[in-house]
Amino acid sequence: MTNRISVIIPSRNYARFIAEAIESVLCQTQAADEIVVVDDGSTDETESVVGRFRSAVRYIKQAGQGVSVARNKGVAESSGNLIAFLDADDTWEPEKLEMQVAEFADDPTVGLVHCGMREFDDSTGQTLGFHLDGCAGDVSESLLLWEEPSIVGPGGTIMITRSAFDMAGGYDPRISVGEDWDLCYRIARHYAVRFVPKPLVNYRNHGAAAHNNVSGMELGMSIFYEKAFAEGGDILNLRRKAYGNFYSVLAGSYFHAGQYGPFARNLLLSLWNRPGGIVRFAKFPFRRMRQD
């Protein structure tokens, strides 16, 4: 079967970035068959910016319902058997689609292919780091346990089959931060995952980026874990370890955000689930807390 590639770009008030994102799709060495932009209630110039691309992009506007609903809408309005997602504030390297499509060619059990990522500072353009430690094969347990390596930056690095998306039920509309992690886990429970260890996505680090919303991440990932363990079975043996790691990540995120109340709460929850984690937290620079 000839592959047909659909690219879904959700956007909310990212008119300043979205042209660059679209151009990076149009410059791919393997062309996408369609680009669908779902405008999630933007009040800026997003519609006029996207309009400059005319028939090269399909533009859909919806009331602000969140990124998960926007992505689901984009998939529902698309026709490709391979689906790639790109956040409106990020860009792709030219070989991104070509290299990922090749990973699906010889194995029908593959449902998801992700790739490496370059993180850069929006204000300076300076590279902040490369994320190239991704997993392949059965990665569901590493996703459940928040262990590295697993899926690199799934908001824009993943390409999935439509059948895998449909099996997983799409994005959970209740989750706005961590929604991609949730989707990847549900796909990885049933399909093989492959990884292209090259930085094919450029992730823009800026103040409005979703990764800075720690409370949103806490809510979204709490829903993820509630669903995951509701399935029962052998994964229940991983429950305390998973929650210990989850609360540990939250504690570290709240600490670096200077929110020391939530940091302490999640620290205690982490240690209750995984007492051995005290070694990690003993290394935290508590002096900084006294100085702030």
C-alpha positions in Angstrom: 0.0 0.0 0.0 1.2 3.4 -0.9 1.7 5.6 2.2 -0.3 8.8 2.5 1.1 11.2 5.1 -1.1 13.7 7.0 0.6 16.4 9.2 -1.5 17.9 12.0 -0.6 21.3 13.5 -2.6 22.5 16.4 -2.2 26.2 17.3 -3.5 28.7 19.7 -2.2 32.3 19.4 1.1 31.2 17.8 0.9 33.4 14.7 4.4 34.6 15.4 5.7 31.0 15.0 3.4 29.0 12.8 4.6 30.2 9.4 8.1 28.8 10.2 6.5 25.5 11.3 4.5 25.2 8.1 7.5 26.0 5.9 9.5 23.3 7.6 6.8 20.8 6.5 6.7 22.1 3.0 10.5 21.7 2.7 10.5 18.0 3.6 12.5 15.6 1.3 9.4 13.4 1.4 6.4 15.6 0.9 3.4 15.4 3.1 0.2 14.7 1.3 -1.8 17.1 3.4 -1.2 19.7 6.1 -4.1 20.4 8.5 -3.9 23.4 10.9 -6.4 23.4 13.7 -6.8 26.8 15.2 -8.0 26.3 18.7 -9.7 29.7 19.3 -6.8 32.0 18.5 -7.3 35.7 18.9 -4.1 36.8 17.1 -3.3 36.8 13.4 -3.1 33.0 13.1 -5.8 32.7 10.4 -4.3 35.4 8.1 -0.8 33.9 8.5 -2.0 30.4 7.6 -4.0 31.9 4.8 -0.8 33.0 3.0 -0.1 29.4 2.2 -3.4 29.1 0.3 -4.2 25.6 -0.9 -1.0 24.1 0.6 -2.6 24.0 4.0 -6.1 23.2 5.2 -7.3 25.5 7.9 -9.9 24.6 10.5 -11.0 26.9 13.3 -12.7 25.7 16.5 -13.6 27.3 19.7 -10.9 27.0 22.3 -11.3 23.4 23.4 -7.7 22.4 24.2 -4.8 20.8 22.3 -6.1 17.3 22.6 -9.5 18.1 21.0 -7.6 20.1 18.3 -5.4 17.2 17.4 -8.3 14.8 17.4 -10.2 17.2 15.1 -7.2 17.4 12.7 -6.9 13.6 12.5 -10.7 13.2 11.9 -10.5 15.7 9.0 -7.4 14.1 7.5 -7.1 11.0 5.3 -3.5 9.7 5.7 -2.6 6.2 6.9 0.5 7.8 8.5 0.0 10.8 10.8 2.6 13.1 12.1 2.1 15.9 14.6 3.9 19.2 14.8 3.4 21.9 17.4 3.0 25.3 15.9 6.0 26.7 17.8 8.5 24.0 16.6 10.0 23.1 13.3 11.3 20.0 11.5 14.5 19.2 9.8 14.0 18.4 6.0 14.6 14.6 6.3 12.2 14.1 9.2 9.3 12.5 7.4 11.4 10.5 5.0 13.5 8.9 7.7 10.4 8.0 9.8 8.4 6.6 6.9 11.2 4.2 6.2 10.9 2.7 9.6 7.4 1.5 8.9 8.3 -0.1 5.6 9.3 -3.6 6.7 7.3 -4.3 9.9 3.5 -4.1 10.1 3.7 -4.4 13.9 5.2 -0.9 14.2 2.6 1.6 15.3 4.8 4.6 16.3 8.2 6.0 15.2 9.8 8.8 17.1 13.0 10.7 16.6 15.6 12.8 18.3 15.2 16.5 19.1 17.2 19.7 19.4 16.1 22.1 22.0 16.9 25.8 21.4 16.3 29.1 23.1 13.6 31.2 21.4 15.2 34.6 22.3 18.8 33.8 21.1 18.4 30.8 18.8 21.2 29.1 20.9 21.1 25.3 21.1 20.3 24.2 24.7 20.8 20.5 24.2 20.1 17.4 22.1 17.7 14.7 23.2 18.8 11.5 21.4 18.2 8.8 24.0 15.0 7.2 22.8 13.7 3.6 23.2 12.5 1.1 20.6 10.6 -2.1 20.8 8.2 -2.5 23.7 8.5 0.8 25.5 5.2 0.7 27.5 6.9 -0.1 30.8 9.5 2.7 30.5 6.6 5.1 29.8 4.6 3.9 32.7 7.6 4.3 35.0 8.8 7.6 33.6 12.2 6.1 33.0 14.7 7.3 30.5 15.2 6.7 27.7 11.6 6.3 26.4 9.8 8.6 24.0 11.6 11.8 23.1 9.4 15.0 23.0 6.3 13.3 21.7 4.4 16.5 20.8 6.3 16.8 17.6 8.6 13.8 17.2 6.1 11.1 16.7 4.6 9.6 13.5 1.9 7.0 14.0 -0.3 4.8 11.9 -4.0 5.7 11.7 -4.9 2.2 13.0 -2.7 2.7 16.1 -4.4 6.1 16.7 -7.8 4.7 16.3 -7.0 1.7 18.6 -5.8 4.1 21.3 -8.9 6.2 21.0 -7.1 9.4 20.1 -6.0 12.0 22.6 -7.8 12.3 25.9 -9.6 15.6 25.8 -9.3 15.9 29.6 -5.5 16.2 29.3 -3.8 19.3 28.1 -0.3 18.7 29.4 1.1 15.2 29.1 -1.6 14.2 26.5 1.0 13.0 24.1 2.6 10.8 26.8 -0.7 9.2 27.5 -1.4 8.5 23.8 2.1 7.0 23.3 1.6 4.7 26.2 -1.7 3.4 25.0 -0.2 2.8 21.5 3.0 1.1 23.0 0.8 -1.4 24.9 -0.2 -2.9 21.5 2.3 -1.9 18.9 6.1 -1.9 18.5 7.9 1.4 18.6 10.9 2.5 16.6 13.4 5.3 17.1 15.4 7.5 14.7 18.4 8.7 16.8 18.8 12.0 14.9 17.7 15.5 16.0 15.0 15.9 13.4 12.8 18.2 15.5 13.7 21.7 16.7 11.9 22.3 20.0 11.5 26.0 20.9 12.0 26.8 24.6 10.0 29.9 25.5 7.9 31.2 28.4 4.6 30.0 27.1 5.7 26.5 26.3 3.5 23.7 27.8 6.4 22.1 29.7 6.5 25.2 32.0 2.9 24.4 33.2 3.8 22.1 36.1 0.4 22.1 37.7 -1.1 21.2 34.3 1.4 18.3 34.0 0.4 17.1 37.5 -3.3 17.0 36.6 -2.8 15.4 33.2 -0.4 12.7 34.4 -2.6 11.9 37.3 -5.4 11.1 34.8 -2.9 9.1 32.8 -2.0 6.9 35.8 -5.6 6.5 37.0 -6.5 5.1 33.5 -3.3 2.9 33.2 -3.8 1.2 36.5 -7.5 0.8 36.1 -6.7 -1.8 33.5 -5.4 -4.1 36.3 -3.2 -7.1 35.6 0.5 -7.4 36.0 1.2 -3.7 35.7 -0.3 -3.3 39.2 3.0 -4.6 40.5 4.6 -1.5 39.2 2.2 0.9 40.8 4.3 2.1 43.7 7.4 2.4 41.6 5.6 4.4 38.9 4.0 6.8 41.4 7.3 7.2 43.2 8.9 8.2 40.0 6.0 10.4 39.0 6.0 12.4 42.2 9.8 12.6 42.1 9.6 14.3 38.6 6.9 16.6 39.9 8.9 17.5 43.0 11.9 18.4 40.8 9.8 20.4 38.4 8.1 22.4 41.2 11.5 22.9 42.9 13.0 24.4 39.7 9.9 26.6 39.3 10.4 28.0 42.8 7.1 26.5 44.1 8.4 25.0 47.3 5.0 24.0 48.8 4.1 21.7 46.0 7.7 20.6 45.9 7.5 19.4 49.5 4.2 17.7 49.0 5.4 15.7 46.0 8.7 14.9 47.7 6.8 13.3 50.6 4.5 11.4 48.2 7.5 10.2 46.2 9.3 8.9 49.3 6.2 7.2 50.6 6.0 5.2 47.4 9.7 4.8 46.9 11.7 5.3 50.2 15.0 4.6 48.3 14.5 7.9 46.4 15.8 9.8 49.4 19.3 9.5 47.9 18.3 11.6 44.9 16.6 14.3 47.0 19.5 14.5 49.4 21.4 16.1 46.5 18.9 19.0 46.1 20.5 22.4 46.8 18.3 23.2 49.9 20.4 26.3 50.5 18.8 27.9 47.5 15.4 27.5 49.2 16.6 29.4 52.2 18.0 32.2 50.0 14.8 32.7 47.9 
